[in-house]
């Protein structure tokens, strides 16, 4: 595995590094290079970057708030898991997750997803969130998320979720947000 620095929020110190990022999916490349900082300033989404020890952005993900409709969940899940019986509940969205192609095979996608889940869990203790939602862009992304335990919404194969209770069981050591 390639050596990496810690994952951190995208900031001005990363401005020069963004130009070299290339994941091969044009909207994801363009987002990091042109829109991520604006979204952070507008409080629409926060991008987190994984920087390699040779000062390259190996990958990034974004987090923002979302909502989850109770009736979008599989039948009986709200009652079985004793979730709040509100029609709409707060959730966290991993809006984008991308890895630079030069870091393929280094576990970057997994590192980013685990970090996103841990940050989401820590923040859910400050601002309520019943789960994490992702929108798989294609079958490969869908497979990636289901391998980590995400479940597709019954009405949408591409939209998946993982409840915060599940994340808490995976990472019981997480207690404070960054």
Helices and strands as residue ranges (DSSP letters): E 4-9, G 12-14, H 15-18, H 26-30, I 31-35, H 36-41, E 46-52, E 57-69, G 70-72, H 77-80, E 88-99, G 101-103, H 108-124, E 131-135, H 139-147, E 151-153, E 156-163, H 164-170
